[in-house]
């Protein structure tokens, strides 16, 4: 990340430069919601709300991928944000995202598209803020991979997950790494080798989503989950996400070593960890500094 003392360009100028220069994949700095073309971005409260908005099917192009990465990257050093909510706009009814556009599979643009897509996951890891995905409709290809990388996923009964690349003579490089860790290697093999879609109920059964609810119950379900998470300490949520991620993706001994290091050398430096101990002793509800 850039040093805070370095003078930064305006976010709008950075995205314009990124779109003009394919080698500049991500931008940094908070941007007004109106400055984005393919997403809606709201950071007016403790939840950063990123809504994919490229009707009718949220097919991802280079500009959309870069906007998503820039928006999430702007959350660096934002201790007031406890959660990222990722969903699709009402204009894309029936679709979470149909994945990458056809240009993403051409030799001319495949490197740029893949790098821009993977940049989203890199900045998600950098900010270490829990991500809740809301899937109402079809999540296909890169759209399904994006949902799989969310920390929690709420789906409606109409949701469907597809990874059809094998039928096109290719495979999803990110999904091939993510799905074995999310749903297990055998289920991942079946999903990716057959290219057959997975229903919302099947996704719940194999652990791809946390909850499946009727569409009418979706707003209340999402709101309740947000409330429960944001009622806790923001800094502790970030540290916990980092530890869980390390434990899932790294070799056990390395993950355990990193977990212990974060627990001993970072967690107990937080005012919230001390407040939690005081509240337990005083038999009261803790008052977190950052929520």
C-alpha beads as a LAMMPS data file, in Angstrom:
LAMMPS data file: protein, C-alpha beads

291 atoms
290 bonds

1 atom types
1 bond types

-500.0 500.0 xlo xhi
-500.0 500.0 ylo yhi
-500.0 500.0 zlo zhi

Masses

1 110.0

Atoms # bond

1 1 1 0.000 0.000 0.000
2 1 1 1.097 3.600 -0.560
3 1 1 2.608 5.477 2.353
4 1 1 0.127 7.879 3.940
5 1 1 2.525 10.812 3.520
6 1 1 2.693 10.401 -0.233
7 1 1 0.423 12.795 -2.091
8 1 1 -2.239 10.760 -3.853
9 1 1 -4.076 11.489 -7.042
10 1 1 -7.825 11.928 -6.930
11 1 1 -9.698 8.587 -7.091
12 1 1 -11.462 9.637 -10.281
13 1 1 -8.157 10.435 -11.990
14 1 1 -6.684 7.131 -10.832
15 1 1 -9.508 5.087 -12.352
16 1 1 -9.348 7.043 -15.580
17 1 1 -5.620 6.372 -15.714
18 1 1 -6.195 2.696 -14.888
19 1 1 -8.692 2.318 -17.702
20 1 1 -6.299 4.010 -20.093
21 1 1 -3.292 1.978 -18.945
22 1 1 -3.997 -1.781 -18.772
23 1 1 -0.943 -2.384 -16.579
24 1 1 -2.395 -0.282 -13.741
25 1 1 -4.853 -2.749 -12.258
26 1 1 -6.077 -1.218 -8.983
27 1 1 -6.704 2.197 -7.551
28 1 1 -6.795 3.507 -4.023
29 1 1 -8.781 6.185 -2.233
30 1 1 -12.422 6.592 -1.313
31 1 1 -14.672 7.587 -4.195
32 1 1 -18.137 9.032 -4.307
33 1 1 -20.832 6.601 -5.301
34 1 1 -21.708 8.694 -8.349
35 1 1 -18.176 8.400 -9.744
36 1 1 -18.596 4.685 -10.475
37 1 1 -20.149 3.489 -13.691
38 1 1 -20.654 -0.233 -13.094
39 1 1 -21.150 -0.501 -9.319
40 1 1 -22.980 1.314 -6.547
41 1 1 -20.892 2.067 -3.493
42 1 1 -22.192 3.246 -0.126
43 1 1 -19.912 3.804 2.866
44 1 1 -22.220 6.145 4.751
45 1 1 -22.524 3.746 7.695
46 1 1 -20.594 0.932 9.389
47 1 1 -21.378 -1.425 6.483
48 1 1 -19.655 -0.840 3.148
49 1 1 -22.300 -1.756 0.573
50 1 1 -21.003 -2.777 -2.856
51 1 1 -23.747 -3.416 -5.397
52 1 1 -22.839 -4.770 -8.809
53 1 1 -24.832 -2.778 -11.348
54 1 1 -24.250 -3.724 -14.974
55 1 1 -27.689 -4.732 -16.254
56 1 1 -29.122 -6.972 -17.288
57 1 1 -26.881 -9.828 -16.099
58 1 1 -23.935 -8.190 -14.307
59 1 1 -21.444 -9.485 -16.839
60 1 1 -18.057 -8.268 -15.617
61 1 1 -15.883 -6.184 -17.893
62 1 1 -12.484 -4.658 -17.171
63 1 1 -13.965 -1.407 -15.921
64 1 1 -16.320 -3.141 -13.506
65 1 1 -13.557 -5.315 -12.072
66 1 1 -11.310 -2.310 -11.510
67 1 1 -14.094 -0.337 -9.874
68 1 1 -14.801 -3.172 -7.445
69 1 1 -11.134 -3.457 -6.480
70 1 1 -10.798 0.325 -6.094
71 1 1 -13.874 0.538 -3.874
72 1 1 -12.747 -2.242 -1.530
73 1 1 -9.174 -0.961 -1.439
74 1 1 -10.459 2.410 -0.243
75 1 1 -11.422 0.712 3.035
76 1 1 -7.801 0.412 4.120
77 1 1 -7.412 2.223 7.460
78 1 1 -11.192 2.598 7.813
79 1 1 -11.690 1.335 11.358
80 1 1 -15.303 2.510 11.284
81 1 1 -16.281 -0.139 8.708
82 1 1 -17.144 -3.515 10.247
83 1 1 -18.534 -5.371 7.243
84 1 1 -18.676 -5.446 3.434
85 1 1 -22.040 -6.338 1.900
86 1 1 -21.845 -7.573 -1.696
87 1 1 -24.977 -7.946 -3.811
88 1 1 -26.578 -7.188 -7.193
89 1 1 -28.802 -4.282 -8.133
90 1 1 -32.563 -4.689 -8.683
91 1 1 -31.969 -3.824 -12.342
92 1 1 -30.195 -7.191 -12.647
93 1 1 -33.172 -9.182 -11.360
94 1 1 -32.548 -12.904 -11.615
95 1 1 -28.768 -12.546 -11.698
96 1 1 -26.047 -12.107 -9.118
97 1 1 -23.494 -12.121 -11.931
98 1 1 -23.183 -14.114 -15.114
99 1 1 -19.401 -13.889 -14.810
100 1 1 -16.764 -12.502 -17.141
101 1 1 -17.561 -11.237 -20.599
102 1 1 -16.448 -13.175 -23.657
103 1 1 -13.392 -10.916 -23.957
104 1 1 -12.103 -12.462 -20.738
105 1 1 -11.416 -15.689 -22.600
106 1 1 -9.553 -14.217 -25.572
107 1 1 -5.790 -14.354 -25.825
108 1 1 -5.693 -10.583 -26.326
109 1 1 -7.276 -9.705 -22.971
110 1 1 -7.145 -12.819 -20.810
111 1 1 -4.086 -11.670 -18.828
112 1 1 -5.546 -8.241 -18.114
113 1 1 -8.972 -9.609 -17.206
114 1 1 -7.594 -12.324 -14.924
115 1 1 -5.285 -9.899 -13.151
116 1 1 -8.110 -7.406 -12.633
117 1 1 -10.407 -10.166 -11.351
118 1 1 -7.822 -11.556 -8.952
119 1 1 -7.034 -8.033 -7.735
120 1 1 -10.479 -8.000 -6.104
121 1 1 -9.536 -10.950 -3.928
122 1 1 -6.138 -9.478 -3.097
123 1 1 -7.685 -6.262 -1.774
124 1 1 -10.334 -8.236 0.145
125 1 1 -7.492 -10.004 1.919
126 1 1 -5.610 -6.747 2.489
127 1 1 -8.521 -4.987 4.224
128 1 1 -9.427 -8.155 6.207
129 1 1 -13.029 -6.991 6.660
130 1 1 -15.634 -9.786 6.709
131 1 1 -17.624 -9.990 3.474
132 1 1 -21.269 -11.062 3.313
133 1 1 -22.491 -12.056 -0.141
134 1 1 -26.180 -11.939 -1.028
135 1 1 -27.100 -14.135 -4.002
136 1 1 -30.577 -13.831 -5.474
137 1 1 -30.528 -15.483 -8.881
138 1 1 -27.801 -16.957 -11.063
139 1 1 -24.136 -16.755 -10.052
140 1 1 -22.115 -18.165 -12.922
141 1 1 -18.402 -18.473 -13.654
142 1 1 -16.567 -15.576 -12.037
143 1 1 -19.826 -14.617 -10.322
144 1 1 -19.954 -17.972 -8.568
145 1 1 -16.261 -17.736 -7.669
146 1 1 -16.841 -14.294 -6.185
147 1 1 -19.675 -15.624 -4.030
148 1 1 -17.547 -18.597 -2.951
149 1 1 -14.838 -16.245 -1.671
150 1 1 -17.266 -14.338 0.562
151 1 1 -16.990 -15.166 4.255
152 1 1 -20.736 -15.633 4.618
153 1 1 -23.348 -16.140 1.905
154 1 1 -27.097 -15.704 2.133
155 1 1 -29.025 -17.016 -0.857
156 1 1 -32.637 -16.983 -1.899
157 1 1 -34.440 -20.098 -3.062
158 1 1 -34.020 -18.816 -6.623
159 1 1 -30.219 -18.744 -6.405
160 1 1 -28.176 -21.037 -8.615
161 1 1 -24.421 -21.529 -8.885
162 1 1 -22.746 -22.460 -12.156
163 1 1 -19.160 -23.150 -13.182
164 1 1 -19.531 -24.120 -16.856
165 1 1 -15.943 -23.526 -18.027
166 1 1 -15.229 -27.222 -18.618
167 1 1 -17.908 -27.191 -21.319
168 1 1 -15.971 -24.416 -23.070
169 1 1 -12.704 -26.330 -22.978
170 1 1 -11.179 -24.308 -20.146
171 1 1 -11.234 -24.330 -16.348
172 1 1 -11.595 -21.591 -13.711
173 1 1 -8.116 -21.027 -12.198
174 1 1 -9.432 -19.224 -9.130
175 1 1 -12.326 -21.621 -8.589
176 1 1 -10.026 -24.626 -8.870
177 1 1 -8.205 -23.313 -5.797
178 1 1 -11.156 -21.904 -3.848
179 1 1 -13.837 -24.595 -4.130
180 1 1 -11.825 -27.478 -2.614
181 1 1 -11.367 -25.346 0.503
182 1 1 -14.988 -24.210 0.616
183 1 1 -16.911 -27.386 -0.233
184 1 1 -14.210 -30.059 -0.110
185 1 1 -12.113 -31.606 -2.893
186 1 1 -14.554 -34.322 -3.965
187 1 1 -17.529 -32.008 -4.299
188 1 1 -15.316 -29.445 -6.020
189 1 1 -14.180 -32.103 -8.481
190 1 1 -17.766 -33.005 -9.356
191 1 1 -18.821 -29.362 -9.664
192 1 1 -15.908 -28.363 -11.887
193 1 1 -15.495 -31.565 -13.931
194 1 1 -19.164 -31.868 -14.865
195 1 1 -20.050 -28.186 -15.189
196 1 1 -23.506 -28.996 -13.816
197 1 1 -25.277 -26.182 -11.903
198 1 1 -25.938 -26.319 -8.174
199 1 1 -29.277 -25.230 -6.737
200 1 1 -29.581 -23.062 -3.652
201 1 1 -30.659 -26.021 -1.506
202 1 1 -27.779 -28.148 -2.762
203 1 1 -25.402 -25.251 -2.119
204 1 1 -26.654 -25.107 1.474
205 1 1 -26.228 -28.856 1.867
206 1 1 -22.581 -28.835 0.728
207 1 1 -21.593 -25.679 2.598
208 1 1 -21.367 -23.227 -0.293
209 1 1 -23.889 -20.905 1.406
210 1 1 -24.847 -20.294 5.015
211 1 1 -28.572 -19.763 4.634
212 1 1 -31.299 -20.125 2.038
213 1 1 -34.420 -18.024 2.535
214 1 1 -37.530 -17.106 0.526
215 1 1 -36.994 -13.897 -1.436
216 1 1 -39.488 -12.053 0.751
217 1 1 -37.461 -12.827 3.872
218 1 1 -34.128 -11.778 2.382
219 1 1 -33.963 -8.130 3.603
220 1 1 -34.807 -9.025 7.199
221 1 1 -32.367 -11.950 7.210
222 1 1 -29.522 -9.827 5.875
223 1 1 -30.303 -6.997 8.299
224 1 1 -30.302 -9.337 11.283
225 1 1 -26.971 -10.894 10.319
226 1 1 -25.421 -7.459 9.804
227 1 1 -26.681 -6.317 13.197
228 1 1 -25.252 -9.332 14.972
229 1 1 -21.828 -8.982 13.370
230 1 1 -21.545 -5.199 13.653
231 1 1 -22.477 -5.390 17.322
232 1 1 -18.978 -6.747 17.935
233 1 1 -15.555 -5.090 17.883
234 1 1 -14.490 -4.104 14.372
235 1 1 -10.730 -4.568 14.958
236 1 1 -11.268 -7.980 16.543
237 1 1 -13.469 -9.030 13.617
238 1 1 -10.625 -8.175 11.237
239 1 1 -8.037 -10.092 13.228
240 1 1 -10.336 -13.101 13.511
241 1 1 -10.970 -13.140 9.771
242 1 1 -7.224 -13.080 9.153
243 1 1 -6.638 -16.005 11.512
244 1 1 -9.466 -18.082 10.033
245 1 1 -8.215 -17.401 6.516
246 1 1 -4.672 -18.391 7.441
247 1 1 -5.921 -21.540 9.123
248 1 1 -7.928 -22.499 6.058
249 1 1 -5.357 -21.779 3.387
250 1 1 -1.941 -22.276 4.962
251 1 1 -0.188 -25.416 6.215
252 1 1 -1.342 -26.162 9.759
253 1 1 1.921 -25.413 11.573
254 1 1 2.398 -22.097 9.773
255 1 1 -1.236 -21.110 10.308
256 1 1 -1.042 -21.963 14.022
257 1 1 2.165 -19.951 14.387
258 1 1 0.594 -16.921 12.709
259 1 1 -2.585 -17.279 14.766
260 1 1 -0.595 -17.274 18.007
261 1 1 1.458 -14.286 16.850
262 1 1 -1.670 -12.252 16.051
263 1 1 -3.312 -13.332 19.311
264 1 1 -0.362 -12.386 21.497
265 1 1 1.116 -9.414 19.669
266 1 1 -1.852 -7.695 18.047
267 1 1 -5.084 -8.685 19.736
268 1 1 -4.014 -7.666 23.227
269 1 1 -2.806 -4.303 21.977
270 1 1 -6.414 -3.410 21.163
271 1 1 -8.441 -1.360 23.601
272 1 1 -11.437 -3.537 22.789
273 1 1 -9.750 -6.686 24.069
274 1 1 -9.064 -4.967 27.383
275 1 1 -12.620 -3.645 27.490
276 1 1 -13.962 -7.158 26.949
277 1 1 -11.984 -8.439 29.928
278 1 1 -13.141 -5.542 32.106
279 1 1 -16.763 -6.116 31.116
280 1 1 -16.517 -9.801 32.000
281 1 1 -15.091 -8.991 35.432
282 1 1 -17.661 -6.247 36.004
283 1 1 -20.488 -8.457 34.673
284 1 1 -21.739 -6.003 32.073
285 1 1 -22.020 -5.726 28.328
286 1 1 -18.806 -4.435 26.736
287 1 1 -18.778 -1.027 25.071
288 1 1 -16.560 -1.361 22.009
289 1 1 -14.526 1.551 20.777
290 1 1 -15.037 0.585 17.110
291 1 1 -18.210 -1.034 15.815

Bonds

1 1 1 2
2 1 2 3
3 1 3 4
4 1 4 5
5 1 5 6
6 1 6 7
7 1 7 8
8 1 8 9
9 1 9 10
10 1 10 11
11 1 11 12
12 1 12 13
13 1 13 14
14 1 14 15
15 1 15 16
16 1 16 17
17 1 17 18
18 1 18 19
19 1 19 20
20 1 20 21
21 1 21 22
22 1 22 23
23 1 23 24
24 1 24 25
25 1 25 26
26 1 26 27
27 1 27 28
28 1 28 29
29 1 29 30
30 1 30 31
31 1 31 32
32 1 32 33
33 1 33 34
34 1 34 35
35 1 35 36
36 1 36 37
37 1 37 38
38 1 38 39
39 1 39 40
40 1 40 41
41 1 41 42
42 1 42 43
43 1 43 44
44 1 44 45
45 1 45 46
46 1 46 47
47 1 47 48
48 1 48 49
49 1 49 50
50 1 50 51
51 1 51 52
52 1 52 53
53 1 53 54
54 1 54 55
55 1 55 56
56 1 56 57
57 1 57 58
58 1 58 59
59 1 59 60
60 1 60 61
61 1 61 62
62 1 62 63
63 1 63 64
64 1 64 65
65 1 65 66
66 1 66 67
67 1 67 68
68 1 68 69
69 1 69 70
70 1 70 71
71 1 71 72
72 1 72 73
73 1 73 74
74 1 74 75
75 1 75 76
76 1 76 77
77 1 77 78
78 1 78 79
79 1 79 80
80 1 80 81
81 1 81 82
82 1 82 83
83 1 83 84
84 1 84 85
85 1 85 86
86 1 86 87
87 1 87 88
88 1 88 89
89 1 89 90
90 1 90 91
91 1 91 92
92 1 92 93
93 1 93 94
94 1 94 95
95 1 95 96
96 1 96 97
97 1 97 98
98 1 98 99
99 1 99 100
100 1 100 101
101 1 101 102
102 1 102 103
103 1 103 104
104 1 104 105
105 1 105 106
106 1 106 107
107 1 107 108
108 1 108 109
109 1 109 110
110 1 110 111
111 1 111 112
112 1 112 113
113 1 113 114
114 1 114 115
115 1 115 116
116 1 116 117
117 1 117 118
118 1 118 119
119 1 119 120
120 1 120 121
121 1 121 122
122 1 122 123
123 1 123 124
124 1 124 125
125 1 125 126
126 1 126 127
127 1 127 128
128 1 128 129
129 1 129 130
130 1 130 131
131 1 131 132
132 1 132 133
133 1 133 134
134 1 134 135
135 1 135 136
136 1 136 137
137 1 137 138
138 1 138 139
139 1 139 140
140 1 140 141
141 1 141 142
142 1 142 143
143 1 143 144
144 1 144 145
145 1 145 146
146 1 146 147
147 1 147 148
148 1 148 149
149 1 149 150
150 1 150 151
151 1 151 152
152 1 152 153
153 1 153 154
154 1 154 155
155 1 155 156
156 1 156 157
157 1 157 158
158 1 158 159
159 1 159 160
160 1 160 161
161 1 161 162
162 1 162 163
163 1 163 164
164 1 164 165
165 1 165 166
166 1 166 167
167 1 167 168
168 1 168 169
169 1 169 170
170 1 170 171
171 1 171 172
172 1 172 173
173 1 173 174
174 1 174 175
175 1 175 176
176 1 176 177
177 1 177 178
178 1 178 179
179 1 179 180
180 1 180 181
181 1 181 182
182 1 182 183
183 1 183 184
184 1 184 185
185 1 185 186
186 1 186 187
187 1 187 188
188 1 188 189
189 1 189 190
190 1 190 191
191 1 191 192
192 1 192 193
193 1 193 194
194 1 194 195
195 1 195 196
196 1 196 197
197 1 197 198
198 1 198 199
199 1 199 200
200 1 200 201
201 1 201 202
202 1 202 203
203 1 203 204
204 1 204 205
205 1 205 206
206 1 206 207
207 1 207 208
208 1 208 209
209 1 209 210
210 1 210 211
211 1 211 212
212 1 212 213
213 1 213 214
214 1 214 215
215 1 215 216
216 1 216 217
217 1 217 218
218 1 218 219
219 1 219 220
220 1 220 221
221 1 221 222
222 1 222 223
223 1 223 224
224 1 224 225
225 1 225 226
226 1 226 227
227 1 227 228
228 1 228 229
229 1 229 230
230 1 230 231
231 1 231 232
232 1 232 233
233 1 233 234
234 1 234 235
235 1 235 236
236 1 236 237
237 1 237 238
238 1 238 239
239 1 239 240
240 1 240 241
241 1 241 242
242 1 242 243
243 1 243 244
244 1 244 245
245 1 245 246
246 1 246 247
247 1 247 248
248 1 248 249
249 1 249 250
250 1 250 251
251 1 251 252
252 1 252 253
253 1 253 254
254 1 254 255
255 1 255 256
256 1 256 257
257 1 257 258
258 1 258 259
259 1 259 260
260 1 260 261
261 1 261 262
262 1 262 263
263 1 263 264
264 1 264 265
265 1 265 266
266 1 266 267
267 1 267 268
268 1 268 269
269 1 269 270
270 1 270 271
271 1 271 272
272 1 272 273
273 1 273 274
274 1 274 275
275 1 275 276
276 1 276 277
277 1 277 278
278 1 278 279
279 1 279 280
280 1 280 281
281 1 281 282
282 1 282 283
283 1 283 284
284 1 284 285
285 1 285 286
286 1 286 287
287 1 287 288
288 1 288 289
289 1 289 290
290 1 290 291
